[in-house]
Amino acid sequence: MTDLERAREFFSHDKYATSATGIEIAEIGENYAKTVLKLDERHMNARGTLMGAVVYTMADFTFAVSTNFDKDYGTVSTVSSVHHLAAAKGNTLTAESVLIKDGRTLCFYDIIITDDTGVTVAKVSITGTHIYPKAK
């Protein structure tokens, strides 16, 4: 089984991101992930534009995949800053995580979300806290 297949299997248990929202893991690497989402009416707000929560959910999930796959500890997001830059024009969103710094207890990531027309929809900065197993 490839790393991508193992990641998809592991994160399939994140039902909100994968089942309810429909986000799929496209690529996986060390401290890196790329996810995609095909947009449909469930992702739109009352005005017919992309719901802001979709952007955040996609960024948070991409961060989770980047920081939690193949690790002997977990990482949770503790601070997030979402910068909505433009309205999505296309039919698909792509989120890509970029590790800024990984420390002993904290990590810092930027997640860039674009659509299939090349529009940069959002930049999300996330600070994560590593959660280590308790010593016995």
N, C-alpha and C positions, 0 to 999 in steps of 0.2 A: 504494500500500500504506500502511495506517495505521501509526502508531507501535506500536499494540498488536499488529498482525500482524507487524511487523518484529521486535518484542521476542520474540514467540512463536517465530518462525523462528530467531532468533539463539540463544535459550536452549533450543531443542529439542535442541541438542547436549549439554546437561547431562543425560545419560541417566539418572543415578541419580535426580535429583529429578523429572524429567518422565516417564520410562518406567517405571522400577522402582517409584517411589513414587506417581506419578500426579498430582503438583501441576500446576495450570494457572495461568497469569497471567491475572488478571481485569481489572486496570487498570494503567496505566503513566503516569508523569508525571516532571517534573524532580525527581530525588532522591526518588522515591516509587514504590512498587509495592504492589499488592494481589494476593494469590494465594489460590486455593481448592483444597481437597482433599476429595473424596468418600471417606469412610471405608469400609473393608471389612475382612475378616478378616486380611489381610496386615499391617494397621496395629496389630493387637492383640498384647498380650503373653500369656504363658501363663495369666494370671488373667482374660483377656478384657477388659482395659482398654487404653486407648491407650498404646502404647509411647512412652517418653520420647524415643527417637531420632527419632520422627516429628515431634515438636514442634521439636526442634533442626534437623532437616533442612529443615522448612518455613520456620523463621526464617532460617536461613542462605541458603536459596535466595531468599527475598523480599529480604533484604539485598543479595544479589548482583545481582538485577534492578535494585534501586534505585540501586546505586552503579556499575554497569557498562554500563548501556544508553546508547548515544549519547555515549560519552565517548572522548577521544583518549588515555586512560590506563586502566589497570586498577586495581581495588581488591580487596584480600583481607582477610578477617577475621583479626584477630590476637588478640583477647580477646573471649570471649563469657561472658555470665552468664545462666543460665536460671533463671527463677523459675516453678516449676509451682504454679499457684494453685488449680486445681480440676480434677476429673475431667471429661472431655468427656462430655456427655449426649446430644448430637445426632448427626447423620449426616454433617455437613459441617463442616470447619474453614475459617476465613478468617484470613489473616495480613495485617497492614497495617503498613508501615514508616513511621516518623516520624523525620525528620532532626532531630537535636539540635544538632549543630555540624559544619560542614565546613571543615576547615583545609587548609593547603598539603600536609601529609603525612598527617594523621590525620582521620578522620571518626567521628562518634558517632551511632548510631541506636538507637531502641527499636522493637521489633517486638511488636505486641500480637496474640495469637492467641485467637480466640473461636470458639464453635460456633454452630450455627444455632438454638439455643434461647436465645442471649444470654449464655451462661456465658463469662466470661473464663478461658480455660484456662491461659494463660501470658503472661508478659512477658519478653522476651529483650533484653538490652542487648548491643550489639556495637560494638567499636572496630575500625575498618578502617584499613589502611595503603594509601595511593595508590602505585601502581607506575608510574612514568613511563618512557617509552622512553628508552634511552640516547642521549645526544647523539653525533652522528657527527663 
